[in-house]
Amino acid sequence: MPKTTITGKNQLTERIAKKVKLTKSEIDSVITNLLEETKKALVKGEEVRLQGYFSLKTTMTKPRVAMNLQTKKKMKVPAKRVPKCKFSISLKEAISKK
């Protein structure tokens, strides 16, 4: 079975349209709203959990000293908030069985 990749919202919309009785524009609207609400929640610092699939949240990194490998100069990297994704155990198990 050849591997395929979903590389955008259009491909995801087409896959879903084959399975449900909704128009592509309705599906596109749902996906867009899901992604926008997820983004808003993460920007606010909230956690997004889809039970049985994954959870998304943001965490703070610590400030650190890094080195520019070309100039060998040390520079300070400030603390920042970064997104993190944790996959559910059931999803990990389903993937490992394939």
N, CA, C and O atoms as a GROMACS GRO file, in nm:
protein
  392
    1MET      N    1   0.084  -0.118   0.000
    1MET     CA    2   0.000   0.000   0.000
    1MET      C    3   0.089   0.125   0.000
    1MET      O    4   0.171   0.141   0.090
    2PRO      N    5   0.074   0.213  -0.099
    2PRO     CA    6   0.160   0.332  -0.105
    2PRO      C    7   0.124   0.430   0.006
    2PRO      O    8   0.007   0.447   0.043
    3LYS      N    9   0.226   0.495   0.058
    3LYS     CA   10   0.204   0.595   0.162
    3LYS      C   11   0.164   0.726   0.097
    3LYS      O   12   0.220   0.767  -0.004
    4THR      N   13   0.065   0.791   0.156
    4THR     CA   14   0.026   0.923   0.111
    4THR      C   15   0.040   1.019   0.228
    4THR      O   16   0.045   0.977   0.344
    5THR      N   17   0.047   1.144   0.196
    5THR     CA   18   0.063   1.246   0.298
    5THR      C   19  -0.044   1.352   0.281
    5THR      O   20  -0.071   1.398   0.170
    6ILE      N   21  -0.105   1.389   0.393
    6ILE     CA   22  -0.198   1.502   0.390
    6ILE      C   23  -0.113   1.626   0.410
    6ILE      O   24  -0.058   1.649   0.518
    7THR      N   25  -0.103   1.707   0.306
    7THR     CA   26  -0.015   1.823   0.313
    7THR      C   27  -0.090   1.954   0.327
    7THR      O   28  -0.028   2.060   0.331
    8GLY      N   29  -0.220   1.948   0.334
    8GLY     CA   30  -0.293   2.073   0.348
    8GLY      C   31  -0.439   2.049   0.379
    8GLY      O   32  -0.489   1.936   0.379
    9LYS      N   33  -0.506   2.158   0.405
    9LYS     CA   34  -0.646   2.154   0.440
    9LYS      C   35  -0.731   2.099   0.326
    9LYS      O   36  -0.830   2.030   0.350
   10ASN      N   37  -0.693   2.129   0.201
   10ASN     CA   38  -0.771   2.081   0.086
   10ASN      C   39  -0.771   1.929   0.078
   10ASN      O   40  -0.875   1.868   0.052
   11GLN      N   41  -0.657   1.867   0.100
   11GLN     CA   42  -0.649   1.720   0.094
   11GLN      C   43  -0.729   1.658   0.208
   11GLN      O   44  -0.796   1.556   0.188
   12LEU      N   45  -0.722   1.718   0.325
   12LEU     CA   46  -0.800   1.668   0.438
   12LEU      C   47  -0.949   1.683   0.410
   12LEU      O   48  -1.027   1.592   0.440
   13THR      N   49  -0.988   1.797   0.354
   13THR     CA   50  -1.128   1.821   0.320
   13THR      C   51  -1.179   1.716   0.220
   13THR      O   52  -1.289   1.664   0.236
   14GLU      N   53  -1.099   1.685   0.120
   14GLU     CA   54  -1.139   1.586   0.020
   14GLU      C   55  -1.156   1.447   0.081
   14GLU      O   56  -1.249   1.375   0.046
   15ARG      N   57  -1.066   1.410   0.170
   15ARG     CA   58  -1.076   1.278   0.234
   15ARG      C   59  -1.204   1.268   0.317
   15ARG      O   60  -1.274   1.167   0.312
   16ILE      N   61  -1.232   1.373   0.391
   16ILE     CA   62  -1.352   1.372   0.476
   16ILE      C   63  -1.478   1.374   0.390
   16ILE      O   64  -1.576   1.307   0.422
   17ALA      N   65  -1.476   1.451   0.281
   17ALA     CA   66  -1.592   1.462   0.192
   17ALA      C   67  -1.632   1.326   0.134
   17ALA      O   68  -1.749   1.302   0.106
   18LYS      N   69  -1.536   1.237   0.116
   18LYS     CA   70  -1.565   1.104   0.063
   18LYS      C   71  -1.640   1.018   0.165
   18LYS      O   72  -1.704   0.920   0.128
   19LYS      N   73  -1.632   1.055   0.293
   19LYS     CA   74  -1.689   0.971   0.399
   19LYS      C   75  -1.819   1.025   0.458
   19LYS      O   76  -1.897   0.947   0.513
   20VAL      N   77  -1.844   1.155   0.448
   20VAL     CA   78  -1.962   1.213   0.512
   20VAL      C   79  -2.050   1.283   0.409
   20VAL      O   80  -2.006   1.312   0.298
   21LYS      N   81  -2.172   1.310   0.449
   21LYS     CA   82  -2.267   1.375   0.357
   21LYS      C   83  -2.271   1.525   0.381
   21LYS      O   84  -2.376   1.580   0.412
   22LEU      N   85  -2.158   1.588   0.367
   22LEU     CA   86  -2.147   1.734   0.378
   22LEU      C   87  -2.074   1.784   0.254
   22LEU      O   88  -1.999   1.711   0.190
   23THR      N   89  -2.098   1.910   0.222
   23THR     CA   90  -2.027   1.968   0.108
   23THR      C   91  -1.884   1.999   0.148
   23THR      O   92  -1.852   2.008   0.267
   24LYS      N   93  -1.799   2.015   0.049
   24LYS     CA   94  -1.659   2.048   0.076
   24LYS      C   95  -1.648   2.183   0.147
   24LYS      O   96  -1.561   2.200   0.232
   25SER      N   97  -1.734   2.278   0.113
   25SER     CA   98  -1.728   2.409   0.178
   25SER      C   99  -1.769   2.400   0.324
   25SER      O  100  -1.714   2.472   0.408
   26GLU      N  101  -1.864   2.312   0.357
   26GLU     CA  102  -1.904   2.293   0.498
   26GLU      C  103  -1.791   2.228   0.576
   26GLU      O  104  -1.761   2.268   0.689
   27ILE      N  105  -1.728   2.129   0.517
   27ILE     CA  106  -1.616   2.061   0.582
   27ILE      C  107  -1.500   2.158   0.601
   27ILE      O  108  -1.437   2.161   0.707
   28ASP      N  109  -1.472   2.237   0.497
   28ASP     CA  110  -1.365   2.336   0.505
   28ASP      C  111  -1.391   2.435   0.617
   28ASP      O  112  -1.299   2.473   0.690
   29SER      N  113  -1.515   2.477   0.633
   29SER     CA  114  -1.552   2.570   0.739
   29SER      C  115  -1.530   2.509   0.877
   29SER      O  116  -1.480   2.576   0.968
   30VAL      N  117  -1.566   2.383   0.893
   30VAL     CA  118  -1.547   2.314   1.021
   30VAL      C  119  -1.398   2.303   1.053
   30VAL      O  120  -1.356   2.331   1.165
   31ILE      N  121  -1.319   2.262   0.955
   31ILE     CA  122  -1.174   2.247   0.977
   31ILE      C  123  -1.112   2.383   1.010
   31ILE      O  124  -1.031   2.393   1.102
   32THR      N  125  -1.149   2.486   0.936
   32THR     CA  126  -1.096   2.620   0.961
   32THR      C  127  -1.129   2.667   1.102
   32THR      O  128  -1.043   2.720   1.172
   33ASN      N  129  -1.254   2.647   1.143
   33ASN     CA  130  -1.294   2.689   1.278
   33ASN      C  131  -1.224   2.608   1.386
   33ASN      O  132  -1.186   2.664   1.489
   34LEU      N  133  -1.205   2.478   1.364
   34LEU     CA  134  -1.133   2.395   1.459
   34LEU      C  135  -0.990   2.446   1.477
   34LEU      O  136  -0.941   2.460   1.589
   35LEU      N  137  -0.924   2.473   1.365
   35LEU     CA  138  -0.785   2.520   1.371
   35LEU      C  139  -0.775   2.658   1.435
   35LEU      O  140  -0.683   2.684   1.514
   36GLU      N  141  -0.868   2.747   1.403
   36GLU     CA  142  -0.866   2.882   1.461
   36GLU      C  143  -0.891   2.880   1.610
   36GLU      O  144  -0.823   2.950   1.686
   37GLU      N  145  -0.987   2.799   1.655
   37GLU     CA  146  -1.016   2.790   1.799
   37GLU      C  147  -0.899   2.726   1.873
   37GLU      O  148  -0.868   2.765   1.986
   38THR      N  149  -0.834   2.629   1.811
   38THR     CA  150  -0.716   2.567   1.871
   38THR      C  151  -0.605   2.670   1.886
   38THR      O  152  -0.541   2.679   1.991
   39LYS      N  153  -0.583   2.748   1.782
   39LYS     CA  154  -0.480   2.852   1.784
   39LYS      C  155  -0.510   2.955   1.892
   39LYS      O  156  -0.420   2.992   1.968
   40LYS      N  157  -0.634   3.002   1.900
   40LYS     CA  158  -0.673   3.101   2.002
   40LYS      C  159  -0.649   3.049   2.143
   40LYS      O  160  -0.597   3.120   2.229
   41ALA      N  161  -0.687   2.923   2.165
   41ALA     CA  162  -0.669   2.862   2.298
   41ALA      C  163  -0.522   2.854   2.334
   41ALA      O  164  -0.485   2.885   2.448
   42LEU      N  165  -0.437   2.813   2.241
   42LEU     CA  166  -0.294   2.801   2.269
   42LEU      C  167  -0.231   2.938   2.294
   42LEU      O  168  -0.146   2.952   2.381
   43VAL      N  169  -0.273   3.039   2.218
   43VAL     CA  170  -0.221   3.174   2.237
   43VAL      C  171  -0.258   3.225   2.376
   43VAL      O  172  -0.179   3.296   2.438
   44LYS      N  173  -0.378   3.190   2.426
   44LYS     CA  174  -0.422   3.230   2.560
   44LYS      C  175  -0.350   3.151   2.669
   44LYS      O  176  -0.358   3.186   2.787
   45GLY      N  177  -0.281   3.043   2.630
   45GLY     CA  178  -0.214   2.959   2.729
   45GLY      C  179  -0.299   2.842   2.775
   45GLY      O  180  -0.263   2.773   2.870
   46GLU      N  181  -0.411   2.818   2.708
   46GLU     CA  182  -0.498   2.707   2.743
   46GLU      C  183  -0.447   2.578   2.680
   46GLU      O  184  -0.369   2.579   2.586
   47GLU      N  185  -0.495   2.467   2.736
   47GLU     CA  186  -0.460   2.336   2.681
   47GLU      C  187  -0.576   2.286   2.597
   47GLU      O  188  -0.692   2.307   2.632
   48VAL      N  189  -0.546   2.220   2.485
   48VAL     CA  190  -0.646   2.163   2.397
   48VAL      C  191  -0.629   2.012   2.400
   48VAL      O  192  -0.524   1.959   2.364
   49ARG      N  193  -0.735   1.942   2.443
   49ARG     CA  194  -0.728   1.795   2.450
   49ARG      C  195  -0.834   1.733   2.362
   49ARG      O  196  -0.951   1.768   2.371
   50LEU      N  197  -0.792   1.643   2.276
   50LEU     CA  198  -0.885   1.561   2.199
   50LEU      C  199  -0.866   1.419   2.252
   50LEU      O  200  -0.773   1.348   2.213
   51GLN      N  201  -0.957   1.380   2.342
   51GLN     CA  202  -0.948   1.252   2.413
   51GLN      C  203  -0.927   1.137   2.314
   51GLN      O  204  -1.000   1.124   2.216
   52GLY      N  205  -0.828   1.056   2.342
   52GLY     CA  206  -0.798   0.941   2.257
   52GLY      C  207  -0.707   0.973   2.140
   52GLY      O  208  -0.669   0.884   2.065
   53TYR      N  209  -0.670   1.101   2.125
   53TYR     CA  210  -0.584   1.141   2.014
   53TYR      C  211  -0.458   1.213   2.062
   53TYR      O  212  -0.348   1.158   2.054
   54PHE      N  213  -0.475   1.334   2.112
   54PHE     CA  214  -0.359   1.411   2.156
   54PHE      C  215  -0.401   1.527   2.242
   54PHE      O  216  -0.519   1.561   2.251
   55SER      N  217  -0.302   1.589   2.306
   55SER     CA  218  -0.326   1.714   2.378
   55SER      C  219  -0.219   1.813   2.333
   55SER      O  220  -0.103   1.777   2.311
   56LEU      N  221  -0.260   1.937   2.320
   56LEU     CA  222  -0.170   2.045   2.280
   56LEU      C  223  -0.165   2.147   2.393
   56LEU      O  224  -0.268   2.179   2.452
   57LYS      N  225  -0.047   2.197   2.422
   57LYS     CA  226  -0.033   2.301   2.522
   57LYS      C  227   0.093   2.380   2.493
   57LYS      O  228   0.170   2.345   2.403
   58THR      N  229   0.114   2.485   2.569
   58THR     CA  230   0.237   2.562   2.556
   58THR      C  231   0.315   2.555   2.687
   58THR      O  232   0.256   2.546   2.794
   59THR      N  233   0.446   2.558   2.677
   59THR     CA  234   0.532   2.561   2.794
   59THR      C  235   0.639   2.667   2.774
   59THR      O  236   0.666   2.710   2.662
   60MET      N  237   0.698   2.709   2.884
   60MET     CA  238   0.805   2.808   2.878
   60MET      C  239   0.940   2.738   2.875
   60MET      O  240   0.965   2.645   2.952
   61THR      N  241   1.027   2.783   2.785
   61THR     CA  242   1.164   2.734   2.786
   61THR      C  243   1.245   2.820   2.881
   61THR      O  244   1.207   2.934   2.909
   62LYS      N  245   1.354   2.769   2.928
   62LYS     CA  246   1.440   2.846   3.016
   62LYS      C  247   1.533   2.934   2.933
   62LYS      O  248   1.568   2.897   2.821
   63PRO      N  249   1.572   3.049   2.987
   63PRO     CA  250   1.673   3.127   2.915
   63PRO      C  251   1.804   3.048   2.915
   63PRO      O  252   1.833   2.975   3.009
   64ARG      N  253   1.882   3.063   2.810
   64ARG     CA  254   2.006   2.986   2.800
   64ARG      C  255   2.110   3.063   2.720
   64ARG      O  256   2.080   3.167   2.660
   65VAL      N  257   2.230   3.011   2.722
   65VAL     CA  258   2.339   3.069   2.644
   65VAL      C  259   2.367   2.973   2.530
   65VAL      O  260   2.389   2.854   2.552
   66ALA      N  261   2.367   3.024   2.408
   66ALA     CA  262   2.394   2.944   2.290
   66ALA      C  263   2.516   3.000   2.219
   66ALA      O  264   2.560   3.112   2.247
   67MET      N  265   2.571   2.922   2.127
   67MET     CA  266   2.689   2.967   2.055
   67MET      C  267   2.660   2.968   1.906
   67MET      O  268   2.606   2.872   1.851
   68ASN      N  269   2.697   3.077   1.841
   68ASN     CA  270   2.691   3.086   1.695
   68ASN      C  271   2.808   3.002   1.644
   68ASN      O  272   2.924   3.035   1.669
   69LEU      N  273   2.778   2.895   1.573
   69LEU     CA  274   2.884   2.803   1.531
   69LEU      C  275   2.978   2.862   1.426
   69LEU      O  276   3.091   2.816   1.413
   70GLN      N  277   2.932   2.963   1.352
   70GLN     CA  278   3.018   3.023   1.251
   70GLN      C  279   3.116   3.122   1.313
   70GLN      O  280   3.234   3.125   1.276
   71THR      N  281   3.067   3.203   1.406
   71THR     CA  282   3.154   3.307   1.465
   71THR      C  283   3.210   3.266   1.601
   71THR      O  284   3.298   3.334   1.654
   72LYS      N  285   3.160   3.159   1.657
   72LYS     CA  286   3.200   3.110   1.791
   72LYS      C  287   3.165   3.209   1.901
   72LYS      O  288   3.220   3.203   2.010
   73LYS      N  289   3.073   3.300   1.872
   73LYS     CA  290   3.029   3.397   1.972
   73LYS      C  291   2.917   3.338   2.055
   73LYS      O  292   2.828   3.270   2.004
   74LYS      N  293   2.922   3.365   2.186
   74LYS     CA  294   2.814   3.321   2.274
   74LYS      C  295   2.706   3.429   2.275
   74LYS      O  296   2.734   3.548   2.270
   75MET      N  297   2.583   3.384   2.280
   75MET     CA  298   2.472   3.478   2.282
   75MET      C  299   2.365   3.428   2.378
   75MET      O  300   2.350   3.307   2.398
   76LYS      N  301   2.292   3.521   2.436
   76LYS     CA  302   2.186   3.485   2.529
   76LYS      C  303   2.057   3.463   2.451
   76LYS      O  304   2.018   3.544   2.367
   77VAL      N  305   1.992   3.351   2.480
   77VAL     CA  306   1.863   3.320   2.418
   77VAL      C  307   1.760   3.336   2.530
   77VAL      O  308   1.766   3.265   2.631
   78PRO      N  309   1.665   3.428   2.513
   78PRO     CA  310   1.568   3.451   2.619
   78PRO      C  311   1.468   3.336   2.633
   78PRO      O  312   1.452   3.254   2.542
   79ALA      N  313   1.401   3.333   2.748
   79ALA     CA  314   1.294   3.236   2.768
   79ALA      C  315   1.181   3.268   2.671
   79ALA      O  316   1.158   3.384   2.638
   80LYS      N  317   1.112   3.164   2.625
   80LYS     CA  318   0.998   3.187   2.537
   80LYS      C  319   0.897   3.075   2.552
   80LYS      O  320   0.928   2.967   2.602
   81ARG      N  321   0.777   3.103   2.508
   81ARG     CA  322   0.671   3.004   2.514
   81ARG      C  323   0.670   2.926   2.383
   81ARG      O  324   0.673   2.984   2.274
   82VAL      N  325   0.665   2.793   2.394
   82VAL     CA  326   0.668   2.706   2.276
   82VAL      C  327   0.553   2.605   2.284
   82VAL      O  328   0.512   2.566   2.393
   83PRO      N  329   0.500   2.562   2.168
   83PRO     CA  330   0.393   2.462   2.169
   83PRO      C  331   0.448   2.321   2.191
   83PRO      O  332   0.560   2.290   2.152
   84LYS      N  333   0.366   2.238   2.256
   84LYS     CA  334   0.403   2.098   2.277
   84LYS      C  335   0.282   2.011   2.246
   84LYS      O  336   0.168   2.050   2.270
   85CYS      N  337   0.309   1.893   2.192
   85CYS     CA  338   0.203   1.798   2.160
   85CYS      C  339   0.235   1.665   2.228
   85CYS      O  340   0.348   1.616   2.222
   86LYS      N  341   0.134   1.609   2.294
   86LYS     CA  342   0.150   1.478   2.356
   86LYS      C  343   0.042   1.387   2.301
   86LYS      O  344  -0.077   1.418   2.311
   87PHE      N  345   0.082   1.275   2.243
   87PHE     CA  346  -0.013   1.181   2.184
   87PHE      C  347  -0.064   1.085   2.289
   87PHE      O  348   0.008   1.050   2.383
   88SER      N  349  -0.190   1.041   2.273
   88SER     CA  350  -0.251   0.950   2.369
   88SER      C  351  -0.189   0.811   2.359
   88SER      O  352  -0.135   0.773   2.255
   89ILE      N  353  -0.200   0.738   2.467
   89ILE     CA  354  -0.146   0.602   2.469
   89ILE      C  355  -0.219   0.515   2.367
   89ILE      O  356  -0.156   0.434   2.298
   90SER      N  357  -0.351   0.532   2.357
   90SER     CA  358  -0.427   0.448   2.264
   90SER      C  359  -0.387   0.476   2.118
   90SER      O  360  -0.383   0.384   2.037
   91LEU      N  361  -0.357   0.602   2.086
   91LEU     CA  362  -0.312   0.635   1.951
   91LEU      C  363  -0.173   0.577   1.925
   91LEU      O  364  -0.147   0.524   1.817
   92LYS      N  365  -0.085   0.588   2.023
   92LYS     CA  366   0.049   0.532   2.008
   92LYS      C  367   0.041   0.380   1.986
   92LYS      O  368   0.114   0.326   1.902
   93GLU      N  369  -0.046   0.312   2.061
   93GLU     CA  370  -0.061   0.168   2.046
   93GLU      C  371  -0.115   0.132   1.909
   93GLU      O  372  -0.069   0.037   1.846
   94ALA      N  373  -0.215   0.209   1.862
   94ALA     CA  374  -0.273   0.181   1.730
   94ALA      C  375  -0.169   0.198   1.620
   94ALA      O  376  -0.166   0.120   1.525
   95ILE      N  377  -0.086   0.299   1.632
   95ILE     CA  378   0.019   0.323   1.533
   95ILE      C  379   0.124   0.213   1.536
   95ILE      O  380   0.169   0.168   1.430
   96SER      N  381   0.162   0.169   1.656
   96SER     CA  382   0.268   0.068   1.666
   96SER      C  383   0.223  -0.070   1.618
   96SER      O  384   0.307  -0.154   1.588
   97LYS      N  385   0.093  -0.094   1.610
   97LYS     CA  386   0.041  -0.223   1.563
   97LYS      C  387   0.048  -0.237   1.413
   97LYS      O  388   0.041  -0.348   1.362
   98LYS      N  389   0.061  -0.127   1.339
   98LYS     CA  390   0.064  -0.130   1.192
   98LYS      C  391   0.194  -0.182   1.142
   98LYS      O  392   0.214  -0.192   1.021
   0.00000   0.00000   0.00000
